[in-house]
């Protein structure tokens, strides 16, 4: 039987090679004919396509050296005419062929070049081919995580595009990769692939699916289920005409029969596997077939046969190890060559960079000198402007202070004196001659004059209290709250930490003005019975909170109140922010002052108002 398979395979190979020779000769004739045509873009693209076909033909011949030759020619011409499709095809051809030659890292680099160009040109089919190549390469290199990443990326695209056959193949490849990992579960992906291949009635892919699934179940020691799946794989491989793919399932069945101690059936299926794998020198399947034959004959106590197949097993294993070692050496050599090439490119780039730097050095120095001169001019100008701005602000503050003093003096000396004189004049009148109605009017006017006189005195005091200039903000607020608490309508509470230094005079002045307006609004509009002003210091920030238990701020005032907008603008000029919370149970304002400088100057950042 083995002699028959060797003879049959040899004849088949000869027929295949003769057919491939005729195809290659035909492609070469067409290529020579096109090369004699007049130069044009169409001629170049046809030449590239023919070179691509010749590369594929030699790849399957196989004649990898010639395949690489045509792929390189196609790539060179594609780059010359900037034809991206031709470059992508050439990268794919070179990647596949070099992988067959064991040049794995270069194959992956070429596949990545194809992927990059495919994404650049929005060529989805080429992108899918490149991703599939990369995923398969990583799987072969046993870099499972990378392979899984790219298979999942392919699955996402195929699910979107509804590419049923390709999606099923990706599910199967992902499951086959996952089954080698200890904690992974490939079964959901086996099932998805089974559903798609059954729908497509694709016998070949169903055979591969059940073969891989059966192998996984053997690893999990689920031997009965594994037997059923391997039997299915054999049925579908036979239906698809893929007789050469039966070696794997036959060998897995032989392994199961050895486990069951059914040594005669183990020998039958091992021989079947060997008859298929030996002619094509599939060393892995041959190795496992020899091992199963050794174990089967050993179980039958035919030690002579067992020794014969054990020797064949060892010989095949040594050959496999030699091949693996050679592949590993090729990988190391290629990795070394790639690193050496990268290092040389780095040196060349550094040399070129140094030359460019030397060429542009004086120019950059000139630009730098001009830039520094410009920066110096801008800094000097900025310093001058800041100095003038500070002088203007100081003059503005001094003017405000002077004007407030003048207005306060006018209110106290003139208007206050006139109201006092009018009050004494009223008191000098003889009330006995007045009628009851006139006496009521007299008492009302006298009361209004007393209230007006008190308000004028308070206004003249609050415009610029002496305590604010002499003792600072906190002392002025303490005096203010004592005065306010003489009126029993609203109880004001002032909370000040012990270690709180004075602020900058201008900031104190502005802050006192805003807090005074806020307090007046509480008195006039809040209908509160209690209010508080509290200071607290945290890290580099000073926080001021003003709250009352009144009726809150109407939404319309929150959105459109003129007083609120005015204070917001004043705070904005001080680089400020503020927060306010209001409800029918009261209003709460939070003012945060950030200490910007090491001196006691503090920038005011925010406040709100009730109305």
C-alpha positions as CSV (number, residue, x, y, z in Angstrom):
1,X,0.0,0.0,0.0
2,X,2.8,2.4,0.9
3,X,4.5,1.6,-2.5
4,X,1.2,2.4,-4.2
5,X,0.9,5.8,-2.5
6,X,4.5,6.7,-3.3
7,X,3.9,5.7,-7.0
8,X,0.6,7.6,-7.2
9,X,2.0,10.7,-5.5
10,X,5.0,10.7,-7.8
11,X,2.8,10.5,-10.9
12,X,0.5,13.2,-9.6
13,X,3.4,15.4,-8.8
14,X,4.8,15.0,-12.3
15,X,1.5,15.8,-13.9
16,X,1.1,18.9,-11.7
17,X,4.6,20.1,-12.5
18,X,4.1,19.7,-16.2
19,X,0.8,21.7,-16.0
20,X,2.6,24.4,-14.0
21,X,5.4,24.5,-16.5
22,X,3.0,25.2,-19.3
23,X,1.3,28.0,-17.3
24,X,4.7,29.6,-16.6
25,X,5.8,29.4,-20.2
26,X,2.5,31.0,-21.3
27,X,2.9,33.8,-18.8
28,X,6.5,34.5,-19.9
29,X,5.4,34.7,-23.6
30,X,2.7,37.2,-22.8
31,X,5.1,39.2,-20.7
32,X,7.7,39.4,-23.5
33,X,5.0,40.5,-25.9
34,X,3.8,43.3,-23.6
35,X,7.4,44.5,-22.9
36,X,7.8,45.2,-26.7
37,X,4.8,47.6,-26.6
38,X,5.2,51.4,-26.5
39,X,5.8,52.9,-23.0
40,X,2.6,53.7,-21.1
41,X,1.0,53.5,-17.7
42,X,-1.3,50.7,-19.0
43,X,1.8,48.7,-20.2
44,X,3.5,49.1,-16.8
45,X,0.4,47.9,-14.9
46,X,-0.1,44.9,-17.2
47,X,3.6,44.0,-16.7
48,X,3.3,44.2,-12.9
49,X,0.2,41.9,-13.0
50,X,2.0,39.3,-15.1
51,X,5.1,39.5,-12.8
52,X,2.7,39.0,-9.9
53,X,1.2,35.9,-11.6
54,X,4.6,34.5,-12.4
55,X,5.6,35.0,-8.8
56,X,2.6,33.0,-7.6
57,X,3.2,30.3,-10.2
58,X,6.7,29.8,-9.0
59,X,5.5,29.9,-5.4
60,X,3.3,26.9,-6.0
61,X,5.8,25.2,-8.3
62,X,7.7,25.6,-5.8
63,X,10.6,27.7,-6.9
64,X,10.9,30.3,-4.1
65,X,14.0,32.0,-5.5
66,X,12.4,32.8,-8.8
67,X,9.1,33.7,-7.1
68,X,11.0,36.4,-5.1
69,X,12.8,37.5,-8.3
70,X,9.5,38.3,-10.1
71,X,7.9,39.8,-6.9
72,X,10.9,42.2,-6.5
73,X,10.6,43.3,-10.2
74,X,6.9,44.0,-9.7
75,X,7.6,46.0,-6.5
76,X,10.3,48.1,-8.2
77,X,8.1,49.0,-11.2
78,X,5.1,49.6,-8.9
79,X,7.1,52.1,-6.9
80,X,8.5,53.8,-10.0
81,X,5.0,54.5,-11.4
82,X,3.5,55.0,-7.9
83,X,0.9,52.3,-8.4
84,X,-0.3,51.3,-4.9
85,X,-2.2,48.2,-5.9
86,X,0.9,46.8,-7.5
87,X,3.0,47.5,-4.4
88,X,0.4,45.8,-2.2
89,X,0.4,42.7,-4.4
90,X,4.2,42.6,-4.4
91,X,4.4,42.9,-0.6
92,X,2.0,40.0,-0.2
93,X,3.9,37.8,-2.7
94,X,7.3,38.6,-1.0
95,X,5.8,38.1,2.5
96,X,4.3,34.6,1.7
97,X,7.4,33.4,-0.1
98,X,10.0,34.6,2.4
99,X,7.9,33.0,5.2
100,X,8.3,29.6,3.3
101,X,12.1,30.2,3.3
102,X,12.0,30.7,7.1
103,X,12.6,34.5,6.9
104,X,9.8,35.1,9.4
105,X,10.6,38.5,10.7
106,X,11.0,39.9,7.2
107,X,7.8,38.3,6.2
108,X,6.0,40.1,9.1
109,X,7.6,43.4,8.1
110,X,6.4,43.0,4.5
111,X,2.9,42.1,5.6
112,X,2.8,45.2,7.8
113,X,3.9,47.3,4.8
114,X,1.1,45.8,2.8
115,X,-1.3,46.6,5.7
116,X,-0.1,50.2,6.0
117,X,-0.5,50.9,2.3
118,X,-3.9,49.1,2.2
119,X,-5.2,51.4,5.0
120,X,-3.8,54.4,3.2
121,X,-5.6,53.6,0.0
122,X,-8.8,52.3,1.7
123,X,-8.3,48.9,0.0
124,X,-10.4,46.6,2.3
125,X,-9.7,43.3,0.5
126,X,-5.9,43.9,0.6
127,X,-6.2,45.0,4.3
128,X,-7.9,41.7,5.1
129,X,-5.3,39.7,3.3
130,X,-2.5,41.5,5.2
131,X,-4.2,41.0,8.6
132,X,-4.7,37.3,7.8
133,X,-1.0,36.9,6.9
134,X,0.1,38.7,10.1
135,X,-2.3,36.6,12.3
136,X,-1.1,33.3,10.8
137,X,2.5,34.3,11.1
138,X,2.2,35.1,14.8
139,X,0.2,31.9,15.3
140,X,3.0,29.9,13.7
141,X,5.6,31.7,15.8
142,X,3.6,30.7,18.9
143,X,3.0,34.3,19.8
144,X,-0.6,33.6,20.7
145,X,-1.5,37.0,22.1
146,X,-0.6,38.8,18.9
147,X,-2.3,36.2,16.8
148,X,-5.5,36.4,18.9
149,X,-5.5,40.2,18.6
150,X,-5.3,40.1,14.8
151,X,-7.9,37.3,14.4
152,X,-10.3,39.3,16.5
153,X,-9.6,42.4,14.4
154,X,-10.4,40.3,11.3
155,X,-13.6,39.0,12.9
156,X,-14.9,42.4,13.7
157,X,-14.4,43.5,10.0
158,X,-16.0,40.3,8.6
159,X,-18.9,40.6,10.9
160,X,-19.6,44.1,9.7
161,X,-19.2,43.1,6.0
162,X,-21.1,39.8,6.5
163,X,-18.3,37.8,4.8
164,X,-19.6,34.4,5.9
165,X,-16.9,32.1,4.6
166,X,-14.0,34.4,5.7
167,X,-15.7,34.9,9.1
168,X,-16.0,31.2,9.7
169,X,-12.4,30.7,8.8
170,X,-11.4,33.4,11.3
171,X,-13.6,31.8,14.0
172,X,-11.9,28.5,13.4
173,X,-8.3,29.9,13.4
174,X,-9.1,31.8,16.6
175,X,-10.5,28.7,18.3
176,X,-7.4,26.7,17.1
177,X,-5.1,29.3,18.6
178,X,-7.1,29.6,21.9
179,X,-7.2,25.8,22.5
180,X,-3.4,25.8,23.1
181,X,-3.8,28.3,26.0
182,X,-4.6,26.8,29.5
183,X,-7.3,29.2,30.6
184,X,-8.9,29.9,27.3
185,X,-12.3,28.5,26.1
186,X,-12.3,28.0,22.3
187,X,-15.7,26.1,22.2
188,X,-17.9,29.2,21.5
189,X,-15.8,30.0,18.4
190,X,-15.9,26.4,17.3
191,X,-19.7,26.6,17.5
192,X,-19.9,29.8,15.6
193,X,-17.7,28.4,12.8
194,X,-19.8,25.2,12.7
195,X,-23.0,27.3,12.2
196,X,-21.5,29.2,9.3
197,X,-19.9,26.3,7.6
198,X,-23.0,24.2,7.9
199,X,-25.0,27.0,6.4
200,X,-22.5,27.2,3.5
201,X,-22.4,23.4,3.2
202,X,-18.6,23.7,2.9
203,X,-17.4,20.2,3.5
204,X,-13.7,21.1,3.4
205,X,-14.0,23.7,6.2
206,X,-16.3,21.4,8.2
207,X,-13.6,18.7,8.0
208,X,-11.0,21.1,9.4
209,X,-13.3,22.3,12.1
210,X,-14.2,18.9,13.5
211,X,-10.5,17.7,13.2
212,X,-9.4,20.7,15.3
213,X,-12.3,20.4,17.7
214,X,-11.6,16.7,18.2
215,X,-7.9,17.4,18.9
216,X,-9.0,19.9,21.6
217,X,-11.3,17.3,23.2
218,X,-8.5,14.8,23.4
219,X,-6.4,17.3,25.3
220,X,-9.4,17.7,27.7
221,X,-9.6,13.9,28.1
222,X,-13.1,13.8,26.6
223,X,-12.3,10.8,24.4
224,X,-15.8,9.7,23.4
225,X,-16.8,13.2,22.2
226,X,-13.4,13.5,20.5
227,X,-14.0,10.2,18.6
228,X,-17.3,11.5,17.3
229,X,-15.8,14.7,16.0
230,X,-12.9,13.0,14.4
231,X,-15.3,10.6,12.6
232,X,-17.2,13.6,11.3
233,X,-13.9,15.2,10.1
234,X,-13.1,12.0,8.1
235,X,-16.6,12.0,6.5
236,X,-16.4,15.7,5.4
237,X,-12.8,15.5,4.2
238,X,-13.8,12.5,2.0
239,X,-16.9,14.4,0.7
240,X,-14.7,17.4,-0.2
241,X,-12.1,15.2,-2.0
242,X,-9.4,16.3,0.4
243,X,-8.0,12.9,0.9
244,X,-4.5,14.2,1.8
245,X,-6.0,16.0,4.8
246,X,-7.1,12.7,6.4
247,X,-3.7,12.0,7.9
248,X,-4.3,14.1,10.9
249,X,-7.8,12.7,11.9
250,X,-6.5,9.1,11.2
251,X,-3.6,9.7,13.6
252,X,-5.8,11.2,16.3
253,X,-8.1,8.1,16.1
254,X,-5.0,5.9,16.4
255,X,-4.1,7.7,19.5
256,X,-7.6,7.2,20.9
257,X,-7.5,3.5,20.1
258,X,-4.2,3.2,22.0
259,X,-5.8,4.8,25.0
260,X,-8.7,2.3,24.7
261,X,-6.1,-0.6,24.4
262,X,-7.7,-1.4,21.0
263,X,-4.2,-1.9,19.5
264,X,-5.3,-3.5,16.3
265,X,-7.4,-0.6,15.2
266,X,-4.7,1.7,16.4
267,X,-2.3,0.0,14.0
268,X,-4.9,0.3,11.1
269,X,-5.4,4.0,11.5
270,X,-1.7,4.7,12.1
271,X,-0.9,2.9,8.9
272,X,-3.6,4.9,7.1
273,X,-2.1,8.2,8.4
274,X,1.4,7.1,7.5
275,X,0.4,6.2,3.9
276,X,-0.8,9.8,3.5
277,X,1.9,11.7,5.3
278,X,5.0,9.7,4.2
279,X,4.8,10.5,0.4
280,X,4.8,14.3,1.1
281,X,7.2,14.0,4.1
282,X,4.8,15.5,6.6
283,X,7.2,14.8,9.5
284,X,4.9,15.8,12.3
285,X,2.1,13.4,11.3
286,X,4.8,10.7,10.6
287,X,6.2,11.2,14.1
288,X,2.9,10.7,15.8
289,X,2.0,7.7,13.5
290,X,5.3,6.0,14.5
291,X,4.7,6.7,18.1
292,X,1.2,5.2,18.0
293,X,2.6,2.1,16.1
294,X,5.3,1.7,18.7
295,X,2.7,1.9,21.6
296,X,0.3,-0.5,19.7
297,X,2.9,-3.2,19.0
298,X,4.3,-2.8,22.5
299,X,0.7,-3.3,23.8
300,X,0.4,-6.5,21.6
301,X,3.9,-7.6,23.0
302,X,5.3,-7.6,19.5
303,X,8.5,-6.1,20.7
304,X,10.4,-6.5,17.4
305,X,7.9,-4.4,15.6
306,X,7.7,-2.0,18.5
307,X,11.5,-1.5,18.4
308,X,11.4,-1.0,14.6
309,X,8.8,1.8,14.9
310,X,10.5,3.3,18.0
311,X,13.7,3.7,16.0
312,X,11.7,5.3,13.2
313,X,10.1,7.6,15.8
314,X,13.4,8.6,17.2
315,X,14.9,9.2,13.7
316,X,11.9,11.4,12.7
317,X,12.1,13.3,16.0
318,X,15.8,14.0,15.5
319,X,15.0,15.3,11.9
320,X,12.2,17.5,13.3
321,X,14.4,18.9,16.0
322,X,17.1,19.6,13.4
323,X,14.6,21.4,11.2
324,X,13.2,23.3,14.2
325,X,16.8,24.2,15.3
326,X,17.6,25.4,11.7
327,X,14.4,27.5,11.7
328,X,15.3,29.0,15.0
329,X,18.8,29.8,13.8
330,X,17.3,31.4,10.7
331,X,15.1,33.5,12.9
332,X,18.0,34.6,15.1
333,X,20.1,35.3,12.0
334,X,17.3,37.3,10.4
335,X,16.7,39.2,13.7
336,X,20.4,40.0,13.9
337,X,20.4,41.1,10.2
338,X,17.4,43.3,10.8
339,X,18.9,44.8,14.0
340,X,22.2,45.4,12.1
341,X,20.3,47.1,9.3
342,X,18.4,49.3,11.7
343,X,21.6,50.2,13.5
344,X,23.3,51.1,10.2
345,X,20.3,53.2,9.2
346,X,20.5,54.9,12.5
347,X,24.1,55.7,12.0
348,X,23.4,57.0,8.5
349,X,20.6,59.1,9.8
350,X,22.7,60.5,12.6
351,X,25.5,61.4,10.1
352,X,23.0,63.1,7.8
353,X,21.4,64.9,10.7
354,X,24.8,66.2,11.9
355,X,25.5,67.5,8.4
356,X,22.2,69.3,8.3
357,X,22.7,70.7,11.7
358,X,26.2,72.0,10.7
359,X,24.7,73.6,7.6
360,X,21.9,75.4,9.5
361,X,23.8,76.2,12.7
362,X,24.8,79.8,11.8
363,X,21.3,80.5,10.4
364,X,19.7,79.3,13.7
365,X,22.1,81.3,15.7
366,X,21.1,84.4,13.8
367,X,17.5,83.6,14.2
368,X,18.1,83.0,17.9
369,X,19.9,86.4,18.4
370,X,17.0,88.2,16.6
371,X,14.5,86.3,18.7
372,X,16.3,87.2,22.0
373,X,16.4,90.8,20.9
374,X,12.7,90.8,20.2
375,X,11.9,89.0,23.5
376,X,14.1,91.6,25.4
377,X,12.2,94.4,23.7
378,X,8.8,92.8,24.5
379,X,9.9,92.3,28.1
380,X,11.1,95.8,28.5
381,X,7.9,97.1,26.9
382,X,5.8,94.8,29.1
383,X,7.6,96.0,32.2
384,X,7.0,99.6,31.2
385,X,3.3,98.9,30.6
386,X,2.9,97.1,33.9
387,X,4.6,100.0,35.7
388,X,2.2,102.5,34.1
389,X,-0.7,100.2,34.8
390,X,0.2,100.0,38.4
391,X,0.5,103.7,38.6
392,X,-2.9,104.1,37.0
393,X,-4.4,101.6,39.4
394,X,-2.8,103.4,42.4
395,X,-4.0,106.7,41.1
396,X,-7.5,105.2,40.6
397,X,-7.5,103.8,44.1
398,X,-6.2,107.0,45.6
399,X,-8.9,109.0,43.7
400,X,-11.6,106.6,44.9
401,X,-10.4,107.0,48.4
402,X,-10.2,110.8,48.2
403,X,-13.7,110.9,46.6
404,X,-15.2,108.7,49.2
405,X,-13.7,110.9,51.9
406,X,-15.1,114.0,50.2
407,X,-18.5,112.5,49.8
408,X,-18.6,111.2,53.3
409,X,-17.6,114.6,54.6
410,X,-20.2,116.3,52.5
411,X,-22.9,113.9,53.8
412,X,-21.8,114.4,57.4
413,X,-21.0,118.1,57.5
414,X,-23.6,119.6,55.0
415,X,-26.5,117.2,54.7
416,X,-26.2,115.9,58.2
417,X,-26.0,119.5,59.6
418,X,-29.0,120.6,57.6
419,X,-31.1,117.6,58.8
420,X,-30.0,118.3,62.4
421,X,-31.0,122.0,62.0
422,X,-34.4,121.0,60.5
423,X,-34.9,118.5,63.4
424,X,-34.2,121.2,66.0
425,X,-36.5,123.6,64.2
426,X,-39.2,121.0,64.3
427,X,-38.6,120.4,68.0
428,X,-38.9,124.2,68.7
429,X,-42.5,124.3,67.4
430,X,-45.4,124.5,69.9
431,X,-47.2,121.2,69.5
432,X,-50.0,122.4,71.8
433,X,-51.5,124.5,69.0
434,X,-51.7,121.6,66.6
435,X,-54.8,119.7,65.8
436,X,-54.7,115.9,66.3
437,X,-54.3,115.4,62.5
438,X,-51.5,117.9,62.3
439,X,-49.8,116.4,65.4
440,X,-49.8,113.0,63.6
441,X,-48.2,114.5,60.6
442,X,-45.7,116.4,62.8
443,X,-44.7,113.1,64.6
444,X,-44.3,111.3,61.2
445,X,-42.1,114.0,59.7
446,X,-40.0,114.1,62.9
447,X,-39.5,110.3,62.8
448,X,-38.6,110.4,59.1
449,X,-36.0,113.1,59.8
450,X,-34.5,111.1,62.6
451,X,-34.2,108.0,60.3
452,X,-32.8,110.1,57.5
453,X,-30.2,111.6,59.8
454,X,-29.2,108.1,61.1
455,X,-28.9,106.8,57.5
456,X,-26.8,109.8,56.4
457,X,-24.5,109.2,59.4
458,X,-24.2,105.5,58.5
459,X,-23.6,106.2,54.8
460,X,-20.9,108.7,55.6
461,X,-19.3,106.2,58.0
462,X,-19.6,103.2,55.7
463,X,-18.3,104.9,52.6
464,X,-14.8,104.8,54.1
465,X,-14.7,103.9,57.8
466,X,-11.7,104.9,59.7
467,X,-11.3,101.3,61.0
468,X,-10.8,100.1,57.4
469,X,-7.8,102.4,56.8
470,X,-6.3,102.1,60.2
471,X,-7.1,98.5,61.4
472,X,-8.0,96.7,58.3
473,X,-10.9,94.7,56.8
474,X,-11.6,92.4,59.7
475,X,-11.7,95.1,62.3
476,X,-14.0,97.2,60.1
477,X,-16.3,94.2,59.7
478,X,-16.3,93.6,63.4
479,X,-17.4,97.2,64.0
480,X,-20.0,97.0,61.3
481,X,-21.6,93.8,62.8
482,X,-21.7,95.4,66.3
483,X,-23.6,98.3,64.8
484,X,-25.9,96.1,62.8
485,X,-26.8,94.0,65.9
486,X,-28.1,97.1,67.7
487,X,-31.1,96.6,65.5
488,X,-32.8,93.4,66.7
489,X,-34.4,92.5,63.4
490,X,-31.4,90.4,62.0
491,X,-28.7,88.8,64.1
492,X,-25.3,89.0,62.4
493,X,-22.5,86.7,63.3
494,X,-18.8,87.2,62.3
495,X,-16.4,84.3,62.5
496,X,-12.7,85.0,62.1
497,X,-9.7,82.7,62.6
498,X,-7.0,83.8,65.1
499,X,-4.1,83.8,62.7
500,X,-5.3,85.8,59.7
501,X,-3.0,88.6,58.4
502,X,-4.1,91.8,56.8
503,X,-4.7,91.9,53.1
504,X,-3.5,94.4,50.5
505,X,-5.3,97.8,51.1
506,X,-6.8,97.8,47.6
507,X,-8.2,94.3,48.0
508,X,-9.5,95.1,51.4
509,X,-11.2,98.2,50.1
510,X,-12.8,96.3,47.2
511,X,-13.8,93.4,49.4
512,X,-15.4,95.6,52.1
513,X,-17.4,97.4,49.4
514,X,-18.8,94.2,47.9
515,X,-19.5,92.6,51.4
516,X,-21.3,95.9,52.4
517,X,-23.5,95.7,49.3
518,X,-24.2,92.0,50.1
519,X,-25.1,92.8,53.7
520,X,-27.4,95.7,52.6
521,X,-29.2,93.3,50.2
522,X,-29.7,90.8,53.1
523,X,-31.2,93.6,55.3
524,X,-33.4,94.9,52.5
525,X,-34.6,91.8,50.7
526,X,-33.9,88.5,52.5
527,X,-36.5,88.7,55.3
528,X,-34.0,86.8,57.3
529,X,-33.7,86.5,61.1
530,X,-30.0,85.5,61.2
531,X,-27.0,85.9,58.9
532,X,-23.3,85.0,59.2
533,X,-20.0,86.1,57.7
534,X,-17.2,83.6,58.2
535,X,-13.5,83.5,57.2
536,X,-11.4,80.3,56.9
537,X,-7.9,79.6,55.6
538,X,-6.9,76.4,53.7
539,X,-3.4,75.9,52.2
540,X,-2.9,79.0,50.0
541,X,-6.6,79.9,49.8
542,X,-8.7,82.2,52.0
543,X,-12.4,81.4,51.9
544,X,-15.2,83.7,52.9
545,X,-18.8,82.5,53.3
546,X,-21.9,84.7,53.6
547,X,-25.2,83.1,54.4
548,X,-28.7,83.9,55.7
549,X,-31.8,82.0,56.6
550,X,-34.1,84.2,54.5
551,X,-36.5,83.5,51.6
552,X,-33.8,83.0,49.0
553,X,-33.2,84.6,45.6
554,X,-35.9,84.5,42.9
555,X,-34.8,82.8,39.7
556,X,-35.4,85.9,37.6
557,X,-33.0,87.9,39.8
558,X,-30.4,85.0,39.5
559,X,-30.6,85.2,35.7
560,X,-31.1,88.9,35.0
561,X,-30.3,90.9,38.2
562,X,-28.3,94.1,37.4
563,X,-26.7,94.2,40.8
564,X,-25.5,90.7,40.4
565,X,-24.1,91.5,36.9
566,X,-22.3,94.5,38.3
567,X,-20.6,92.6,41.1
568,X,-19.7,89.8,38.6
569,X,-18.0,92.3,36.4
570,X,-16.0,93.7,39.4
571,X,-14.9,90.2,40.4
572,X,-14.0,89.4,36.8
573,X,-11.6,92.3,36.8
574,X,-10.0,90.8,39.8
575,X,-9.7,87.4,38.0
576,X,-12.5,86.0,40.2
577,X,-15.1,83.3,40.4
578,X,-17.9,82.7,42.8
579,X,-20.5,80.1,43.8
580,X,-24.0,80.7,45.2
581,X,-26.6,78.3,46.5
582,X,-30.2,79.5,47.1
583,X,-33.4,78.0,48.3
584,X,-36.6,79.0,50.1
585,X,-34.6,78.3,53.3
586,X,-31.9,80.9,52.7
587,X,-28.9,81.8,50.5
588,X,-25.2,80.8,50.8
589,X,-22.3,82.5,49.0
590,X,-18.8,81.2,48.9
591,X,-15.9,83.6,48.2
592,X,-12.4,82.2,47.5
593,X,-9.3,84.3,47.6
594,X,-6.1,82.7,46.2
595,X,-2.8,83.8,47.7
596,X,-0.7,84.4,44.6
597,X,2.4,86.2,46.0
598,X,4.5,85.4,49.1
599,X,3.5,88.8,50.5
600,X,0.1,89.3,51.9
601,X,-1.4,90.4,48.5
602,X,-4.5,88.2,47.8
603,X,-6.5,88.1,44.6
604,X,-10.2,88.1,45.1
605,X,-11.8,85.3,43.1
606,X,-15.6,85.4,43.6
607,X,-18.8,86.5,45.3
608,X,-22.6,86.6,44.6
609,X,-25.5,88.7,45.8
610,X,-29.1,88.2,46.6
611,X,-30.9,90.9,44.7
